[in-house]
Each structure stands twice: as structure tokens, then as C-alpha cells.
């Protein structure tokens, strides 16, 4: 066993919970790369709960690993459906849809947003997820202008990051 493997070995007696606690701290601190690494390691050996799958997804997104983001959030969506957590599943579907739209993947994005809408049609109580679904339901031309404006702003932020000496913040901007 290498030194790396020994340092990162997960033991049966609490190693998973220790790693999860570390990953959660990393998320709170904005240490996205570390959070992704730890959550990925735990995920290879044990089943992550919905909240940790979402942490895995968002840490991937924030360091520019789109494919890993989509895989983890899709898994969170499925776990929510299986557990009967309809609103949480709708939220996952919303973010999957919006992020696909932001990548210019209209078909996939629209499909996920349709899933979210169908799930939320069953929910009587108003909640934030109902509001989320109003964003992409706007006039397509307005939405496209908004996406283009967001891209322009992100390009500006990329320049700001280099000028301010914080290029480590660029993971999300590499879209």
C-alpha cells in the first residue's frame, strides 16, 4: 500500500463518517476541490445520501467538472424520487435543466425542466421550487438574452479574477 493510500484509507470504524465530516467542512469553507476529492473517494466505497450527492455535484460544478456534476446530480434526483422526496427531486431536475440550457443543450435542458414541472404539478403548497420554474418559463427570447448577458458577465469576472490575483475562482467560469 502506498503512502497516499495509507493516508486516505477509510476504516470500518468511522472512517466514512470522518471523511464525510471533512468533506462537509470543505464545502462550508468553499474548498471545492478538496470537497470533491473526499466525496468522490467516499462515493467509491459507500453510498452517499442525497445531501452528500448534491455536495458532490456542486463541488464538481464549482471546479469545472461538468460531466461529474451532471452524473452526481442525476443520481441525487433518482435517490429523491426513490425516497418520495418530490420537491427535492424537482429542485435537482431544475438545476440539471438550467445547467444544460446554459451549455446550449436545449433538448436536454428542456427535458429536465419538463420533469421538474411535472413533479411540481403534484405539489399543492407553494415553495421556492415553484419560483425556480418561472425562470426558464419566461419568453425564450428574454431567456436567451439573459443567458447571453450572464455569459458576458462571466467573461468580465474572469478578467477580474486574473487582475485581482484570484484565478483559483475560475473553475465555474470555464463554461
Secondary structure, DSSP 8 states (H G I E B T S, - for coil): --HHHHHT---TTTHHHHHHHHHHHHHHHT-HHHHHHHHHHHHHHS---HHHHHHHHHHHHHTT-HHHHHHHHHHHHHHHHHHT-HHHHHHHHHHHHHHHHHTT-HHHHHHHHHHHHHHHHT--S--HHHHHHHHHTS-HHHHHHHHHHHHHHHHHHHHHHHHTT-GGGGGGG--
